[in-house]
Amino acid sequence: MELQPVFWLNPRQNEKEHDTTSLNRKDIEEAASLWERFAPFIKKEFPETIETNGIIESPLKLIHSMKSSFSKPVEGDLYLKCDNELPIAGSIKARGGFYEVLHHAEQLAKDAGILSEGANYEIFSTPKFKSFFKQYSIGVGSTGNLGLSIGIMSAKLGFNVFVYMSQDAKQWKKDLLRNKGATVYEFEGDFSKAITEGRRKTHADPNGYFVDDEDSQHLFLGYSTAALRLKKQLEKKNINVDKEHPLFMYLPCGVGGSPGGITFGMKQLFGDHVHCFFVEPVHAPSVLIGLLTGEKEKVCVQDFGIDNKTEADGLAVGRPSKFATTISGQLVSGIYTIEDDELYQLLTLLTDRENIYLEPSATAGLAGPVRILETNYIHQHHINPSNITHIAWATGGGLVPRKDRKDFYNKGKS
């Protein structure tokens, strides 16, 4: 409540709750197969995915220079999962947002009898399909990146798409959405206001479908498939993940869906050998407060006199996701909070040291390897720090306009 950075270690990790999810690895694998079915459509509609054959994925990069510039010596290797380079939407939200829109489109087409088993999904590019989807609308509430991913993919399929954006959303994201064919509604209030209004308006349309960031299993599953891809990347780099060689992951967190989905996926694959930590702004620690109090989505940061005002637009969320937080409460190792100024400092440092550009909210995970040293977590778990592989998840920044990049960089420099 004093807006000081904190590090909370989860005492309820691995506890099983009565209302826990029935999702398992099979669900993740089924979600991954949907991506494969849609690959021909994605490849045809988005030329930037031709080289990857319609698969949307980001590189895993060793950032040794960045690690050596930290204020404390960090043992083990530090990698950056570059979701800022994800094709089309330039952020992690492409994983969940695209997945849910594609899942909905597939279901509608099957129900209408225009999609047969074993069809080549390139047919989703045809005028017949696009005019079919024109009868339907998709709505979403967003602080920015989720709106971009939903807007871009929905418009490409032919849906009428409406994005309800909070005051935190950057102007360039609103402009880009309108340019892609989405209708954008702006709200004075924060994310909760935008999502509530968006939900109400979308549900009033009999042909409307609302992508609900606060309570969506499909978004969650879309994010979880990243674990299968990351496992292959780790194997390719000969990085072992076992009891002696644990993986520590640092995931920026807004409503909790994307870090929750990735954590769920990684835990399905690696169990106790992967340790996941969420990061939230000191002004918007919604998931931390939800888990710390045990009240989850029943409380918001404003209940504790915290204003939810942060430069990290993607993390400016006052109330956590009901669906994701229930699962994360059993899986996440801990949560730390970070100040806006540090986000900018990390952004500038990463640009100087590695020539990699992120948006401010996406740098939050880079503080993790140093912050974990301030706790007794490594000692408590009898881990040899030199055997840890650290991964900071870079959640966005690929589409940021040049002028904004320069402004962010200069702010970090100052």
Buried (B, 14 or more C-beta within 10 A) or exposed (E): EEBEBBBBBBEEBEEEEEEEBEBEBEBBEEBBEBBEBBBBBBBBBBEEBEEEEBBBBBEBBBBEBBBEEBEEEBBBBBBBBBBBBBBBBBBBBBBBBBBBBBBBBBEBBEEEEBBEEEBEBBBBBEEEBBEBBEEBBBBBBBBBBBBBBBBBBBBBBBBBBBBBBBBBBBEBBBEBBEEBBBBBBEBEBBBBBBBBBBBEBBEEBEEBBBBBBBBBBBBBBBBBBBBBBBBEBBEEEEBEBEEEBBBBBBBBBBBBBBBBBBBBBBBBBBEEBBBBBBBBBBBBBBBBBBBBEEBBBEBBBBEEEBEBBBBBBBBBBBBBBBBBBBBBBBBBBBBBBBBBEBBBBBBBBBBBBBEBBBBBBBBBBBBBBBBBBEBEBBEEEEBEBEBBBBBBBBBBBBBBBEEBBEEBBEBBEE
